[in-house]
Amino acid sequence: MSAEVLTVAAYAALWLVLTGYVVRLARRQARLEADLRALRTSQESSRTPSSPPPAPAARP
């Protein structure tokens, strides 16, 4: 194989790896945002005016 073909193949592989990584990050962020939204909703619905706000949950 020529050097040009190997270079194009290397760039294509790198592009696929980076694209997969970005997609995973976007899915993780969306999942975390949904979890946070659900947590805030559950806290607001269970909170009474006389009770102090609950401490934030620790995330791993």
PDB file of N, CA, C and O in Angstrom:
ATOM      1  N   MET A   1       0.848  -1.192   0.000  1.00  0.00           N
ATOM      2  CA  MET A   1       0.000   0.000   0.000  1.00  0.00           C
ATOM      3  C   MET A   1       0.882   1.240   0.000  1.00  0.00           C
ATOM      4  O   MET A   1       1.995   1.248   0.526  1.00  0.00           O
ATOM      5  N   SER A   2       0.350   2.266  -0.599  1.00  0.00           N
ATOM      6  CA  SER A   2       1.121   3.506  -0.637  1.00  0.00           C
ATOM      7  C   SER A   2       0.949   4.279   0.664  1.00  0.00           C
ATOM      8  O   SER A   2       0.037   4.016   1.449  1.00  0.00           O
ATOM      9  N   ALA A   3       1.827   5.215   0.870  1.00  0.00           N
ATOM     10  CA  ALA A   3       1.784   6.022   2.089  1.00  0.00           C
ATOM     11  C   ALA A   3       0.505   6.848   2.155  1.00  0.00           C
ATOM     12  O   ALA A   3      -0.040   7.077   3.235  1.00  0.00           O
ATOM     13  N   GLU A   4       0.026   7.295   0.986  1.00  0.00           N
ATOM     14  CA  GLU A   4      -1.194   8.103   0.972  1.00  0.00           C
ATOM     15  C   GLU A   4      -2.401   7.288   1.441  1.00  0.00           C
ATOM     16  O   GLU A   4      -3.241   7.792   2.187  1.00  0.00           O
ATOM     17  N   VAL A   5      -2.484   6.042   1.008  1.00  0.00           N
ATOM     18  CA  VAL A   5      -3.603   5.187   1.403  1.00  0.00           C
ATOM     19  C   VAL A   5      -3.550   4.920   2.903  1.00  0.00           C
ATOM     20  O   VAL A   5      -4.577   4.957   3.581  1.00  0.00           O
ATOM     21  N   LEU A   6      -2.359   4.653   3.419  1.00  0.00           N
ATOM     22  CA  LEU A   6      -2.219   4.418   4.854  1.00  0.00           C
ATOM     23  C   LEU A   6      -2.571   5.666   5.653  1.00  0.00           C
ATOM     24  O   LEU A   6      -3.186   5.569   6.716  1.00  0.00           O
ATOM     25  N   THR A   7      -2.191   6.825   5.157  1.00  0.00           N
ATOM     26  CA  THR A   7      -2.505   8.075   5.845  1.00  0.00           C
ATOM     27  C   THR A   7      -4.018   8.304   5.885  1.00  0.00           C
ATOM     28  O   THR A   7      -4.573   8.671   6.920  1.00  0.00           O
ATOM     29  N   VAL A   8      -4.668   8.084   4.756  1.00  0.00           N
ATOM     30  CA  VAL A   8      -6.123   8.256   4.701  1.00  0.00           C
ATOM     31  C   VAL A   8      -6.809   7.257   5.628  1.00  0.00           C
ATOM     32  O   VAL A   8      -7.765   7.608   6.321  1.00  0.00           O
ATOM     33  N   ALA A   9      -6.331   6.019   5.646  1.00  0.00           N
ATOM     34  CA  ALA A   9      -6.919   5.009   6.528  1.00  0.00           C
ATOM     35  C   ALA A   9      -6.714   5.384   7.992  1.00  0.00           C
ATOM     36  O   ALA A   9      -7.615   5.197   8.810  1.00  0.00           O
ATOM     37  N   ALA A  10      -5.546   5.907   8.327  1.00  0.00           N
ATOM     38  CA  ALA A  10      -5.282   6.311   9.711  1.00  0.00           C
ATOM     39  C   ALA A  10      -6.185   7.469  10.117  1.00  0.00           C
ATOM     40  O   ALA A  10      -6.727   7.474  11.223  1.00  0.00           O
ATOM     41  N   TYR A  11      -6.352   8.454   9.229  1.00  0.00           N
ATOM     42  CA  TYR A  11      -7.236   9.573   9.546  1.00  0.00           C
ATOM     43  C   TYR A  11      -8.690   9.115   9.669  1.00  0.00           C
ATOM     44  O   TYR A  11      -9.427   9.609  10.523  1.00  0.00           O
ATOM     45  N   ALA A  12      -9.101   8.178   8.824  1.00  0.00           N
ATOM     46  CA  ALA A  12     -10.474   7.671   8.907  1.00  0.00           C
ATOM     47  C   ALA A  12     -10.697   6.938  10.232  1.00  0.00           C
ATOM     48  O   ALA A  12     -11.735   7.107  10.872  1.00  0.00           O
ATOM     49  N   ALA A  13      -9.729   6.133  10.635  1.00  0.00           N
ATOM     50  CA  ALA A  13      -9.852   5.421  11.910  1.00  0.00           C
ATOM     51  C   ALA A  13      -9.887   6.402  13.074  1.00  0.00           C
ATOM     52  O   ALA A  13     -10.686   6.247  13.997  1.00  0.00           O
ATOM     53  N   LEU A  14      -9.030   7.402  13.030  1.00  0.00           N
ATOM     54  CA  LEU A  14      -9.016   8.414  14.088  1.00  0.00           C
ATOM     55  C   LEU A  14     -10.345   9.159  14.139  1.00  0.00           C
ATOM     56  O   LEU A  14     -10.871   9.418  15.222  1.00  0.00           O
ATOM     57  N   TRP A  15     -10.887   9.503  12.983  1.00  0.00           N
ATOM     58  CA  TRP A  15     -12.174  10.190  12.913  1.00  0.00           C
ATOM     59  C   TRP A  15     -13.282   9.341  13.548  1.00  0.00           C
ATOM     60  O   TRP A  15     -14.107   9.855  14.303  1.00  0.00           O
ATOM     61  N   LEU A  16     -13.293   8.048  13.239  1.00  0.00           N
ATOM     62  CA  LEU A  16     -14.320   7.169  13.802  1.00  0.00           C
ATOM     63  C   LEU A  16     -14.187   7.047  15.317  1.00  0.00           C
ATOM     64  O   LEU A  16     -15.188   7.065  16.033  1.00  0.00           O
ATOM     65  N   VAL A  17     -12.972   6.924  15.801  1.00  0.00           N
ATOM     66  CA  VAL A  17     -12.755   6.809  17.247  1.00  0.00           C
ATOM     67  C   VAL A  17     -13.201   8.083  17.951  1.00  0.00           C
ATOM     68  O   VAL A  17     -13.908   8.024  18.957  1.00  0.00           O
ATOM     69  N   LEU A  18     -12.791   9.230  17.430  1.00  0.00           N
ATOM     70  CA  LEU A  18     -13.157  10.498  18.063  1.00  0.00           C
ATOM     71  C   LEU A  18     -14.662  10.746  17.990  1.00  0.00           C
ATOM     72  O   LEU A  18     -15.253  11.243  18.949  1.00  0.00           O
ATOM     73  N   THR A  19     -15.282  10.407  16.873  1.00  0.00           N
ATOM     74  CA  THR A  19     -16.728  10.578  16.744  1.00  0.00           C
ATOM     75  C   THR A  19     -17.466   9.705  17.755  1.00  0.00           C
ATOM     76  O   THR A  19     -18.420  10.156  18.390  1.00  0.00           O
ATOM     77  N   GLY A  20     -17.030   8.468  17.902  1.00  0.00           N
ATOM     78  CA  GLY A  20     -17.643   7.586  18.894  1.00  0.00           C
ATOM     79  C   GLY A  20     -17.495   8.126  20.301  1.00  0.00           C
ATOM     80  O   GLY A  20     -18.421   8.036  21.107  1.00  0.00           O
ATOM     81  N   TYR A  21     -16.331   8.687  20.601  1.00  0.00           N
ATOM     82  CA  TYR A  21     -16.093   9.255  21.929  1.00  0.00           C
ATOM     83  C   TYR A  21     -17.011  10.445  22.185  1.00  0.00           C
ATOM     84  O   TYR A  21     -17.581  10.568  23.270  1.00  0.00           O
ATOM     85  N   VAL A  22     -17.158  11.320  21.196  1.00  0.00           N
ATOM     86  CA  VAL A  22     -18.021  12.494  21.349  1.00  0.00           C
ATOM     87  C   VAL A  22     -19.482  12.068  21.507  1.00  0.00           C
ATOM     88  O   VAL A  22     -20.216  12.657  22.301  1.00  0.00           O
ATOM     89  N   VAL A  23     -19.901  11.062  20.764  1.00  0.00           N
ATOM     90  CA  VAL A  23     -21.277  10.573  20.887  1.00  0.00           C
ATOM     91  C   VAL A  23     -21.518  10.012  22.283  1.00  0.00           C
ATOM     92  O   VAL A  23     -22.566  10.258  22.882  1.00  0.00           O
ATOM     93  N   ARG A  24     -20.545   9.256  22.804  1.00  0.00           N
ATOM     94  CA  ARG A  24     -20.686   8.724  24.170  1.00  0.00           C
ATOM     95  C   ARG A  24     -20.768   9.846  25.190  1.00  0.00           C
ATOM     96  O   ARG A  24     -21.570   9.783  26.121  1.00  0.00           O
ATOM     97  N   LEU A  25     -19.939  10.876  25.021  1.00  0.00           N
ATOM     98  CA  LEU A  25     -19.989  12.006  25.951  1.00  0.00           C
ATOM     99  C   LEU A  25     -21.337  12.713  25.893  1.00  0.00           C
ATOM    100  O   LEU A  25     -21.887  13.090  26.928  1.00  0.00           O
ATOM    101  N   ALA A  26     -21.873  12.895  24.686  1.00  0.00           N
ATOM    102  CA  ALA A  26     -23.165  13.561  24.547  1.00  0.00           C
ATOM    103  C   ALA A  26     -24.276  12.748  25.204  1.00  0.00           C
ATOM    104  O   ALA A  26     -25.157  13.308  25.855  1.00  0.00           O
ATOM    105  N   ARG A  27     -24.235  11.427  25.033  1.00  0.00           N
ATOM    106  CA  ARG A  27     -25.251  10.577  25.669  1.00  0.00           C
ATOM    107  C   ARG A  27     -25.122  10.620  27.181  1.00  0.00           C
ATOM    108  O   ARG A  27     -26.127  10.667  27.891  1.00  0.00           O
ATOM    109  N   ARG A  28     -23.897  10.605  27.677  1.00  0.00           N
ATOM    110  CA  ARG A  28     -23.689  10.657  29.129  1.00  0.00           C
ATOM    111  C   ARG A  28     -24.188  11.986  29.695  1.00  0.00           C
ATOM    112  O   ARG A  28     -24.825  12.020  30.748  1.00  0.00           O
ATOM    113  N   GLN A  29     -23.893  13.085  28.982  1.00  0.00           N
ATOM    114  CA  GLN A  29     -24.347  14.386  29.456  1.00  0.00           C
ATOM    115  C   GLN A  29     -25.872  14.447  29.472  1.00  0.00           C
ATOM    116  O   GLN A  29     -26.461  14.954  30.427  1.00  0.00           O
ATOM    117  N   ALA A  30     -26.508  13.939  28.434  1.00  0.00           N
ATOM    118  CA  ALA A  30     -27.970  13.950  28.388  1.00  0.00           C
ATOM    119  C   ALA A  30     -28.554  13.126  29.531  1.00  0.00           C
ATOM    120  O   ALA A  30     -29.549  13.520  30.139  1.00  0.00           O
ATOM    121  N   ARG A  31     -27.934  11.981  29.823  1.00  0.00           N
ATOM    122  CA  ARG A  31     -28.409  11.138  30.922  1.00  0.00           C
ATOM    123  C   ARG A  31     -28.244  11.841  32.261  1.00  0.00           C
ATOM    124  O   ARG A  31     -29.136  11.787  33.108  1.00  0.00           O
ATOM    125  N   LEU A  32     -27.094  12.509  32.455  1.00  0.00           N
ATOM    126  CA  LEU A  32     -26.865  13.227  33.707  1.00  0.00           C
ATOM    127  C   LEU A  32     -27.826  14.401  33.860  1.00  0.00           C
ATOM    128  O   LEU A  32     -28.319  14.664  34.957  1.00  0.00           O
ATOM    129  N   GLU A  33     -28.093  15.112  32.753  1.00  0.00           N
ATOM    130  CA  GLU A  33     -29.039  16.222  32.821  1.00  0.00           C
ATOM    131  C   GLU A  33     -30.439  15.721  33.165  1.00  0.00           C
ATOM    132  O   GLU A  33     -31.153  16.359  33.939  1.00  0.00           O
ATOM    133  N   ALA A  34     -30.831  14.590  32.599  1.00  0.00           N
ATOM    134  CA  ALA A  34     -32.148  14.027  32.913  1.00  0.00           C
ATOM    135  C   ALA A  34     -32.212  13.603  34.379  1.00  0.00           C
ATOM    136  O   ALA A  34     -33.221  13.823  35.048  1.00  0.00           O
ATOM    137  N   ASP A  35     -31.138  12.997  34.875  1.00  0.00           N
ATOM    138  CA  ASP A  35     -31.098  12.610  36.291  1.00  0.00           C
ATOM    139  C   ASP A  35     -31.193  13.832  37.196  1.00  0.00           C
ATOM    140  O   ASP A  35     -31.912  13.816  38.195  1.00  0.00           O
ATOM    141  N   LEU A  36     -30.472  14.884  36.846  1.00  0.00           N
ATOM    142  CA  LEU A  36     -30.497  16.100  37.650  1.00  0.00           C
ATOM    143  C   LEU A  36     -31.879  16.739  37.627  1.00  0.00           C
ATOM    144  O   LEU A  36     -32.372  17.203  38.655  1.00  0.00           O
ATOM    145  N   ARG A  37     -32.502  16.762  36.452  1.00  0.00           N
ATOM    146  CA  ARG A  37     -33.848  17.322  36.334  1.00  0.00           C
ATOM    147  C   ARG A  37     -34.833  16.527  37.195  1.00  0.00           C
ATOM    148  O   ARG A  37     -35.673  17.108  37.882  1.00  0.00           O
ATOM    149  N   ALA A  38     -34.725  15.205  37.156  1.00  0.00           N
ATOM    150  CA  ALA A  38     -35.615  14.367  37.965  1.00  0.00           C
ATOM    151  C   ALA A  38     -35.354  14.576  39.450  1.00  0.00           C
ATOM    152  O   ALA A  38     -36.290  14.611  40.248  1.00  0.00           O
ATOM    153  N   LEU A  39     -34.092  14.715  39.822  1.00  0.00           N
ATOM    154  CA  LEU A  39     -33.754  14.931  41.230  1.00  0.00           C
ATOM    155  C   LEU A  39     -34.309  16.264  41.716  1.00  0.00           C
ATOM    156  O   LEU A  39     -34.872  16.345  42.808  1.00  0.00           O
ATOM    157  N   ARG A  40     -34.153  17.297  40.915  1.00  0.00           N
ATOM    158  CA  ARG A  40     -34.681  18.611  41.309  1.00  0.00           C
ATOM    159  C   ARG A  40     -36.199  18.576  41.416  1.00  0.00           C
ATOM    160  O   ARG A  40     -36.778  19.161  42.331  1.00  0.00           O
ATOM    161  N   THR A  41     -36.835  17.895  40.486  1.00  0.00           N
ATOM    162  CA  THR A  41     -38.295  17.802  40.516  1.00  0.00           C
ATOM    163  C   THR A  41     -38.760  17.068  41.763  1.00  0.00           C
ATOM    164  O   THR A  41     -39.720  17.485  42.411  1.00  0.00           O
ATOM    165  N   SER A  42     -38.080  15.973  42.104  1.00  0.00           N
ATOM    166  CA  SER A  42     -38.488  15.218  43.292  1.00  0.00           C
ATOM    167  C   SER A  42     -38.218  16.009  44.569  1.00  0.00           C
ATOM    168  O   SER A  42     -38.984  15.913  45.527  1.00  0.00           O
ATOM    169  N   GLN A  43     -37.150  16.780  44.592  1.00  0.00           N
ATOM    170  CA  GLN A  43     -36.853  17.590  45.775  1.00  0.00           C
ATOM    171  C   GLN A  43     -37.867  18.710  45.938  1.00  0.00           C
ATOM    172  O   GLN A  43     -38.307  18.992  47.052  1.00  0.00           O
ATOM    173  N   GLU A  44     -38.242  19.355  44.831  1.00  0.00           N
ATOM    174  CA  GLU A  44     -39.196  20.456  44.918  1.00  0.00           C
ATOM    175  C   GLU A  44     -40.576  19.955  45.330  1.00  0.00           C
ATOM    176  O   GLU A  44     -41.296  20.650  46.048  1.00  0.00           O
ATOM    177  N   SER A  45     -40.950  18.769  44.889  1.00  0.00           N
ATOM    178  CA  SER A  45     -42.279  18.266  45.235  1.00  0.00           C
ATOM    179  C   SER A  45     -42.338  17.774  46.681  1.00  0.00           C
ATOM    180  O   SER A  45     -43.405  17.791  47.294  1.00  0.00           O
ATOM    181  N   SER A  46     -41.201  17.336  47.234  1.00  0.00           N
ATOM    182  CA  SER A  46     -41.213  16.826  48.605  1.00  0.00           C
ATOM    183  C   SER A  46     -40.849  17.892  49.631  1.00  0.00           C
ATOM    184  O   SER A  46     -40.994  17.664  50.832  1.00  0.00           O
ATOM    185  N   ARG A  47     -40.388  19.028  49.187  1.00  0.00           N
ATOM    186  CA  ARG A  47     -39.944  20.071  50.117  1.00  0.00           C
ATOM    187  C   ARG A  47     -41.145  20.829  50.684  1.00  0.00           C
ATOM    188  O   ARG A  47     -42.088  21.159  49.965  1.00  0.00           O
ATOM    189  N   THR A  48     -41.088  21.094  51.975  1.00  0.00           N
ATOM    190  CA  THR A  48     -42.110  21.915  52.615  1.00  0.00           C
ATOM    191  C   THR A  48     -41.455  23.232  53.016  1.00  0.00           C
ATOM    192  O   THR A  48     -40.232  23.284  53.149  1.00  0.00           O
ATOM    193  N   PRO A  49     -42.226  24.290  53.212  1.00  0.00           N
ATOM    194  CA  PRO A  49     -41.618  25.584  53.554  1.00  0.00           C
ATOM    195  C   PRO A  49     -40.818  25.566  54.849  1.00  0.00           C
ATOM    196  O   PRO A  49     -39.875  26.345  54.990  1.00  0.00           O
ATOM    197  N   SER A  50     -41.163  24.703  55.798  1.00  0.00           N
ATOM    198  CA  SER A  50     -40.467  24.712  57.081  1.00  0.00           C
ATOM    199  C   SER A  50     -39.215  23.840  57.092  1.00  0.00           C
ATOM    200  O   SER A  50     -38.391  23.960  57.999  1.00  0.00           O
ATOM    201  N   SER A  51     -39.060  22.971  56.106  1.00  0.00           N
ATOM    202  CA  SER A  51     -37.901  22.071  56.120  1.00  0.00           C
ATOM    203  C   SER A  51     -36.722  22.704  55.382  1.00  0.00           C
ATOM    204  O   SER A  51     -36.916  23.398  54.384  1.00  0.00           O
ATOM    205  N   PRO A  52     -35.512  22.469  55.863  1.00  0.00           N
ATOM    206  CA  PRO A  52     -34.341  23.009  55.159  1.00  0.00           C
ATOM    207  C   PRO A  52     -34.103  22.244  53.865  1.00  0.00           C
ATOM    208  O   PRO A  52     -34.541  21.100  53.741  1.00  0.00           O
ATOM    209  N   PRO A  53     -33.429  22.842  52.912  1.00  0.00           N
ATOM    210  CA  PRO A  53     -33.165  22.127  51.658  1.00  0.00           C
ATOM    211  C   PRO A  53     -32.234  20.948  51.909  1.00  0.00           C
ATOM    212  O   PRO A  53     -31.302  21.061  52.705  1.00  0.00           O
ATOM    213  N   PRO A  54     -32.467  19.828  51.250  1.00  0.00           N
ATOM    214  CA  PRO A  54     -31.614  18.658  51.463  1.00  0.00           C
ATOM    215  C   PRO A  54     -30.222  18.868  50.884  1.00  0.00           C
ATOM    216  O   PRO A  54     -30.030  19.648  49.951  1.00  0.00           O
ATOM    217  N   ALA A  55     -29.263  18.161  51.452  1.00  0.00           N
ATOM    218  CA  ALA A  55     -27.891  18.249  50.952  1.00  0.00           C
ATOM    219  C   ALA A  55     -27.818  17.582  49.584  1.00  0.00           C
ATOM    220  O   ALA A  55     -28.515  16.597  49.339  1.00  0.00           O
ATOM    221  N   PRO A  56     -26.981  18.108  48.690  1.00  0.00           N
ATOM    222  CA  PRO A  56     -26.868  17.488  47.358  1.00  0.00           C
ATOM    223  C   PRO A  56     -26.267  16.092  47.459  1.00  0.00           C
ATOM    224  O   PRO A  56     -25.395  15.833  48.288  1.00  0.00           O
ATOM    225  N   ALA A  57     -26.743  15.209  46.611  1.00  0.00           N
ATOM    226  CA  ALA A  57     -26.250  13.825  46.612  1.00  0.00           C
ATOM    227  C   ALA A  57     -24.868  13.776  45.985  1.00  0.00           C
ATOM    228  O   ALA A  57     -24.594  14.481  45.013  1.00  0.00           O
ATOM    229  N   ALA A  58     -24.007  12.954  46.536  1.00  0.00           N
ATOM    230  CA  ALA A  58     -22.657  12.794  45.995  1.00  0.00           C
ATOM    231  C   ALA A  58     -22.723  11.926  44.754  1.00  0.00           C
ATOM    232  O   ALA A  58     -23.375  10.881  44.749  1.00  0.00           O
ATOM    233  N   ARG A  59     -22.044  12.363  43.698  1.00  0.00           N
ATOM    234  CA  ARG A  59     -21.996  11.608  42.448  1.00  0.00           C
ATOM    235  C   ARG A  59     -20.682  10.857  42.373  1.00  0.00           C
ATOM    236  O   ARG A  59     -19.640  11.392  42.749  1.00  0.00           O
ATOM    237  N   PRO A  60     -20.717   9.643  41.899  1.00  0.00           N
ATOM    238  CA  PRO A  60     -19.447   8.896  41.771  1.00  0.00           C
ATOM    239  C   PRO A  60     -18.579   9.447  40.669  1.00  0.00           C
ATOM    240  O   PRO A  60     -17.484   8.937  40.431  1.00  0.00           O
TER     241      PRO A  60
END
